[in-house]
Amino acid sequence: MVTTLEIDKTLLQEALDLSNHSTPTTLIEAALREYIQRRKQLKILELFGAIDYDEDYNYKQQRQTL
């Protein structure tokens, strides 16, 4: 998919200088991947304290001895 973007040239050049990406396209794709990953992590963090668990659950009980 081809998309035209107007991105500040100084910002784009600084990002290219800080990264190991050789083209603006690979840089933007990597940035989008990082953005998506971070947003997913934030959604997981929102679950902390929201899920009830059984304090009496014994996770060791399911382990098998060899």
N, CA, C and O atoms as a Tinker XYZ file with bonds, in Angstrom:
   264  protein
     1  N      0.852000   -1.168000    0.000000    73     2
     2  CA     0.000000    0.000000    0.000000    64     1     3
     3  C      0.901000    1.235000    0.000000    63     2     4     5
     4  O      1.819000    1.347000    0.812000    81     3
     5  N      0.633000    2.129000   -0.892000    73     3     6
     6  CA     1.400000    3.351000   -0.992000    64     5     7
     7  C      0.638000    4.461000   -0.285000    63     6     8     9
     8  O     -0.542000    4.690000   -0.550000    81     7
     9  N      1.327000    5.144000    0.616000    73     7    10
    10  CA     0.735000    6.241000    1.357000    64     9    11
    11  C      1.685000    7.423000    1.323000    63    10    12    13
    12  O      2.887000    7.266000    1.538000    81    11
    13  N      1.161000    8.582000    1.061000    73    11    14
    14  CA     1.973000    9.786000    1.055000    64    13    15
    15  C      1.899000   10.430000    2.433000    63    14    16    17
    16  O      0.812000   10.687000    2.949000    81    15
    17  N      3.059000   10.688000    3.021000    73    15    18
    18  CA     3.139000   11.309000    4.338000    64    17    19
    19  C      3.983000   12.568000    4.270000    63    18    20    21
    20  O      4.976000   12.626000    3.545000    81    19
    21  N      3.586000   13.553000    5.016000    73    19    22
    22  CA     4.411000   14.740000    5.154000    64    21    23
    23  C      5.020000   14.704000    6.549000    63    22    24    25
    24  O      4.338000   14.958000    7.542000    81    23
    25  N      6.300000   14.387000    6.612000    73    23    26
    26  CA     7.005000   14.250000    7.885000    64    25    27
    27  C      8.121000   15.280000    7.923000    63    26    28    29
    28  O      8.817000   15.501000    6.932000    81    27
    29  N      8.279000   15.897000    9.067000    73    27    30
    30  CA     9.349000   16.878000    9.254000    64    29    31
    31  C     10.684000   16.239000    8.872000    63    30    32    33
    32  O     11.069000   15.211000    9.428000    81    31
    33  N     11.384000   16.854000    7.920000    73    31    34
    34  CA    12.636000   16.284000    7.412000    64    33    35
    35  C     13.706000   16.196000    8.493000    63    34    36    37
    36  O     14.483000   15.242000    8.520000    81    35
    37  N     13.750000   17.180000    9.380000    73    35    38
    38  CA    14.731000   17.161000   10.465000    64    37    39
    39  C     14.458000   16.004000   11.411000    63    38    40    41
    40  O     15.379000   15.309000   11.839000    81    39
    41  N     13.201000   15.805000   11.731000    73    39    42
    42  CA    12.800000   14.707000   12.617000    64    41    43
    43  C     13.117000   13.364000   11.984000    63    42    44    45
    44  O     13.643000   12.470000   12.647000    81    43
    45  N     12.805000   13.219000   10.723000    73    43    46
    46  CA    13.068000   11.979000   10.014000    64    45    47
    47  C     14.564000   11.695000    9.931000    63    46    48    49
    48  O     14.989000   10.556000   10.123000    81    47
    49  N     15.363000   12.715000    9.647000    73    47    50
    50  CA    16.810000   12.524000    9.545000    64    49    51
    51  C     17.409000   12.149000   10.901000    63    50    52    53
    52  O     18.294000   11.297000   10.979000    81    51
    53  N     16.924000   12.788000   11.966000    73    51    54
    54  CA    17.428000   12.457000   13.304000    64    53    55
    55  C     17.106000   11.003000   13.652000    63    54    56    57
    56  O     17.942000   10.298000   14.217000    81    55
    57  N     15.911000   10.563000   13.318000    73    55    58
    58  CA    15.529000    9.172000   13.578000    64    57    59
    59  C     16.386000    8.211000   12.756000    63    58    60    61
    60  O     16.800000    7.165000   13.257000    81    59
    61  N     16.650000    8.555000   11.514000    73    59    62
    62  CA    17.515000    7.714000   10.683000    64    61    63
    63  C     18.927000    7.647000   11.252000    63    62    64    65
    64  O     19.547000    6.584000   11.254000    81    63
    65  N     19.439000    8.783000   11.738000    73    63    66
    66  CA    20.782000    8.817000   12.317000    64    65    67
    67  C     20.883000    7.965000   13.580000    63    66    68    69
    68  O     21.924000    7.366000   13.849000    81    67
    69  N     19.809000    7.914000   14.344000    73    67    70
    70  CA    19.811000    7.157000   15.599000    64    69    71
    71  C     19.554000    5.671000   15.395000    63    70    72    73
    72  O     19.790000    4.868000   16.297000    81    71
    73  N     19.074000    5.306000   14.222000    73    71    74
    74  CA    18.708000    3.911000   13.994000    64    73    75
    75  C     19.711000    3.230000   13.072000    63    74    76    77
    76  O     20.664000    3.838000   12.586000    81    75
    77  N     19.458000    1.946000   12.853000    73    75    78
    78  CA    20.280000    1.209000   11.903000    64    77    79
    79  C     19.517000    0.977000   10.594000    63    78    80    81
    80  O     19.889000    0.116000    9.797000    81    79
    81  N     18.459000    1.745000   10.383000    73    79    82
    82  CA    17.657000    1.621000    9.171000    64    81    83
    83  C     18.240000    2.507000    8.081000    63    82    84    85
    84  O     18.661000    3.636000    8.329000    81    83
    85  N     18.253000    1.967000    6.870000    73    83    86
    86  CA    18.883000    2.698000    5.771000    64    85    87
    87  C     17.903000    3.540000    4.970000    63    86    88    89
    88  O     18.312000    4.447000    4.244000    81    87
    89  N     16.621000    3.250000    5.094000    73    87    90
    90  CA    15.642000    4.018000    4.324000    64    89    91
    91  C     14.526000    4.518000    5.242000    63    90    92    93
    92  O     14.257000    3.925000    6.287000    81    91
    93  N     13.886000    5.605000    4.845000    73    91    94
    94  CA    12.756000    6.096000    5.633000    64    93    95
    95  C     11.620000    5.070000    5.738000    63    94    96    97
    96  O     10.943000    5.002000    6.763000    81    95
    97  N     11.411000    4.280000    4.696000    73    95    98
    98  CA    10.339000    3.281000    4.718000    64    97    99
    99  C     10.584000    2.240000    5.804000    63    98   100   101
   100  O      9.676000    1.934000    6.577000    81    99
   101  N     11.795000    1.693000    5.875000    73    99   102
   102  CA    12.078000    0.685000    6.902000    64   101   103
   103  C     12.037000    1.306000    8.293000    63   102   104   105
   104  O     11.633000    0.653000    9.255000    81   103
   105  N     12.447000    2.543000    8.401000    73   103   106
   106  CA    12.395000    3.245000    9.686000    64   105   107
   107  C     10.954000    3.418000   10.154000    63   106   108   109
   108  O     10.638000    3.154000   11.314000    81   107
   109  N     10.090000    3.857000    9.260000    73   107   110
   110  CA     8.688000    4.087000    9.623000    64   109   111
   111  C      7.999000    2.772000    9.959000    63   110   112   113
   112  O      7.196000    2.723000   10.890000    81   111
   113  N      8.296000    1.706000    9.221000    73   111   114
   114  CA     7.713000    0.399000    9.532000    64   113   115
   115  C      8.165000   -0.078000   10.910000    63   114   116   117
   116  O      7.361000   -0.605000   11.678000    81   115
   117  N      9.433000    0.102000   11.224000    73   115   118
   118  CA     9.944000   -0.299000   12.542000    64   117   119
   119  C      9.298000    0.533000   13.641000    63   118   120   121
   120  O      8.950000    0.012000   14.701000    81   119
   121  N      9.141000    1.816000   13.386000    73   119   122
   122  CA     8.517000    2.696000   14.378000    64   121   123
   123  C      7.067000    2.285000   14.623000    63   122   124   125
   124  O      6.602000    2.299000   15.763000    81   123
   125  N      6.358000    1.923000   13.572000    73   123   126
   126  CA     4.978000    1.467000   13.734000    64   125   127
   127  C      4.913000    0.155000   14.508000    63   126   128   129
   128  O      4.025000   -0.032000   15.341000    81   127
   129  N      5.852000   -0.756000   14.236000    73   127   130
   130  CA     5.888000   -2.017000   14.991000    64   129   131
   131  C      6.129000   -1.746000   16.479000    63   130   132   133
   132  O      5.463000   -2.326000   17.336000    81   131
   133  N      7.084000   -0.862000   16.777000    73   131   134
   134  CA     7.358000   -0.519000   18.178000    64   133   135
   135  C      6.148000    0.124000   18.828000    63   134   136   137
   136  O      5.840000   -0.171000   19.982000    81   135
   137  N      5.461000    0.993000   18.116000    73   135   138
   138  CA     4.265000    1.659000   18.635000    64   137   139
   139  C      3.190000    0.631000   18.977000    63   138   140   141
   140  O      2.592000    0.681000   20.052000    81   139
   141  N      2.949000   -0.296000   18.057000    73   139   142
   142  CA     1.939000   -1.326000   18.278000    64   141   143
   143  C      2.311000   -2.201000   19.471000    63   142   144   145
   144  O      1.465000   -2.507000   20.311000    81   143
   145  N      3.582000   -2.602000   19.543000    73   143   146
   146  CA     4.032000   -3.438000   20.651000    64   145   147
   147  C      3.850000   -2.715000   21.985000    63   146   148   149
   148  O      3.402000   -3.316000   22.961000    81   147
   149  N      4.188000   -1.455000   22.027000    73   147   150
   150  CA     4.063000   -0.671000   23.264000    64   149   151
   151  C      2.604000   -0.540000   23.678000    63   150   152   153
   152  O      2.283000   -0.669000   24.859000    81   151
   153  N      1.726000   -0.288000   22.729000    73   151   154
   154  CA     0.301000   -0.158000   23.045000    64   153   155
   155  C     -0.261000   -1.468000   23.578000    63   154   156   157
   156  O     -1.096000   -1.459000   24.482000    81   155
   157  N      0.187000   -2.594000   23.028000    73   155   158
   158  CA    -0.264000   -3.896000   23.526000    64   157   159
   159  C      0.234000   -4.121000   24.947000    63   158   160   161
   160  O     -0.488000   -4.667000   25.780000    81   159
   161  N      1.470000   -3.703000   25.227000    73   159   162
   162  CA     2.014000   -3.840000   26.578000    64   161   163
   163  C      1.212000   -3.000000   27.560000    63   162   164   165
   164  O      0.939000   -3.444000   28.675000    81   163
   165  N      0.833000   -1.799000   27.159000    73   163   166
   166  CA     0.045000   -0.938000   28.038000    64   165   167
   167  C     -1.316000   -1.543000   28.336000    63   166   168   169
   168  O     -1.823000   -1.411000   29.450000    81   167
   169  N     -1.913000   -2.210000   27.348000    73   167   170
   170  CA    -3.201000   -2.866000   27.580000    64   169   171
   171  C     -3.061000   -3.996000   28.596000    63   170   172   173
   172  O     -3.946000   -4.206000   29.425000    81   171
   173  N     -1.954000   -4.717000   28.527000    73   171   174
   174  CA    -1.715000   -5.797000   29.490000    64   173   175
   175  C     -1.533000   -5.216000   30.885000    63   174   176   177
   176  O     -2.045000   -5.769000   31.858000    81   175
   177  N     -0.807000   -4.106000   30.993000    73   175   178
   178  CA    -0.596000   -3.492000   32.300000    64   177   179
   179  C     -1.907000   -3.033000   32.926000    63   178   180   181
   180  O     -2.041000   -3.026000   34.150000    81   179
   181  N     -2.873000   -2.650000   32.098000    73   179   182
   182  CA    -4.177000   -2.234000   32.621000    64   181   183
   183  C     -4.888000   -3.384000   33.330000    63   182   184   185
   184  O     -5.764000   -3.142000   34.160000    81   183
   185  N     -4.530000   -4.629000   33.019000    73   183   186
   186  CA    -5.178000   -5.791000   33.625000    64   185   187
   187  C     -4.702000   -6.057000   35.045000    63   186   188   189
   188  O     -5.391000   -6.730000   35.811000    81   187
   189  N     -3.529000   -5.535000   35.406000    73   187   190
   190  CA    -3.024000   -5.780000   36.752000    64   189   191
   191  C     -4.011000   -5.248000   37.779000    63   190   192   193
   192  O     -4.412000   -4.085000   37.743000    81   191
   193  N     -4.386000   -6.122000   38.684000    73   191   194
   194  CA    -5.346000   -5.764000   39.717000    64   193   195
   195  C     -6.787000   -5.956000   39.277000    63   194   196   197
   196  O     -7.700000   -5.849000   40.096000    81   195
   197  N     -7.009000   -6.237000   38.001000    73   195   198
   198  CA    -8.368000   -6.396000   37.497000    64   197   199
   199  C     -8.789000   -7.857000   37.449000    63   198   200   201
   200  O     -9.976000   -8.155000   37.314000    81   199
   201  N     -7.846000   -8.756000   37.555000    73   199   202
   202  CA    -8.138000  -10.180000   37.460000    64   201   203
   203  C     -8.053000  -10.801000   38.851000    63   202   204   205
   204  O     -7.041000  -10.682000   39.541000    81   203
   205  N     -9.133000  -11.463000   39.245000    73   203   206
   206  CA    -9.150000  -12.152000   40.537000    64   205   207
   207  C     -8.474000  -13.504000   40.378000    63   206   208   209
   208  O     -8.590000  -14.149000   39.336000    81   207
   209  N     -7.779000  -13.922000   41.404000    73   207   210
   210  CA    -7.135000  -15.224000   41.360000    64   209   211
   211  C     -7.403000  -15.949000   42.684000    63   210   212   213
   212  O     -7.700000  -15.326000   43.704000    81   211
   213  N     -7.290000  -17.252000   42.640000    73   211   214
   214  CA    -7.540000  -18.088000   43.801000    64   213   215
   215  C     -6.253000  -18.177000   44.618000    63   214   216   217
   216  O     -5.270000  -18.759000   44.157000    81   215
   217  N     -6.246000  -17.625000   45.793000    73   215   218
   218  CA    -5.053000  -17.624000   46.641000    64   217   219
   219  C     -4.666000  -19.032000   47.096000    63   218   220   221
   220  O     -3.515000  -19.272000   47.460000    81   219
   221  N     -5.617000  -19.957000   47.078000    73   219   222
   222  CA    -5.346000  -21.322000   47.509000    64   221   223
   223  C     -4.877000  -22.225000   46.373000    63   222   224   225
   224  O     -4.601000  -23.403000   46.600000    81   223
   225  N     -4.782000  -21.694000   45.160000    73   223   226
   226  CA    -4.369000  -22.490000   44.005000    64   225   227
   227  C     -2.921000  -22.928000   44.174000    63   226   228   229
   228  O     -2.050000  -22.115000   44.484000    81   227
   229  N     -2.670000  -24.211000   43.969000    73   227   230
   230  CA    -1.328000  -24.769000   44.116000    64   229   231
   231  C     -0.795000  -25.120000   42.732000    63   230   232   233
   232  O     -1.097000  -26.189000   42.199000    81   231
   233  N     -0.011000  -24.231000   42.156000    73   231   234
   234  CA     0.504000  -24.455000   40.811000    64   233   235
   235  C      1.500000  -25.615000   40.769000    63   234   236   237
   236  O      1.692000  -26.212000   39.710000    81   235
   237  N      2.128000  -25.944000   41.877000    73   235   238
   238  CA     3.101000  -27.032000   41.919000    64   237   239
   239  C      2.428000  -28.401000   41.816000    63   238   240   241
   240  O      3.064000  -29.389000   41.449000    81   239
   241  N      1.158000  -28.445000   42.137000    73   239   242
   242  CA     0.426000  -29.691000   42.135000    64   241   243
   243  C      0.361000  -30.293000   40.718000    63   242   244   245
   244  O      0.315000  -31.515000   40.577000    81   243
   245  N      0.357000  -29.483000   39.706000    73   243   246
   246  CA     0.248000  -29.966000   38.326000    64   245   247
   247  C      1.588000  -30.425000   37.756000    63   246   248   249
   248  O      1.623000  -31.021000   36.680000    81   247
   249  N      2.659000  -30.165000   38.438000    73   247   250
   250  CA     3.979000  -30.595000   37.943000    64   249   251
   251  C      4.099000  -32.111000   38.073000    63   250   252   253
   252  O      3.610000  -32.709000   39.032000    81   251
   253  N      4.750000  -32.710000   37.105000    73   251   254
   254  CA     4.965000  -34.147000   37.142000    64   253   255
   255  C      6.417000  -34.419000   37.495000    63   254   256   257
   256  O      7.320000  -33.724000   37.030000    81   255
   257  N      6.630000  -35.409000   38.300000    73   255   258
   258  CA     7.985000  -35.810000   38.623000    64   257   259
   259  C      8.431000  -36.891000   37.648000    63   258   260   261
   260  O      7.657000  -37.787000   37.310000    81   259
   261  N      9.643000  -36.810000   37.210000    73   259   262
   262  CA    10.165000  -37.798000   36.251000    64   261   263
   263  C     10.974000  -38.851000   36.932000    63   262   264
   264  O     11.487000  -39.757000   36.275000    81   263
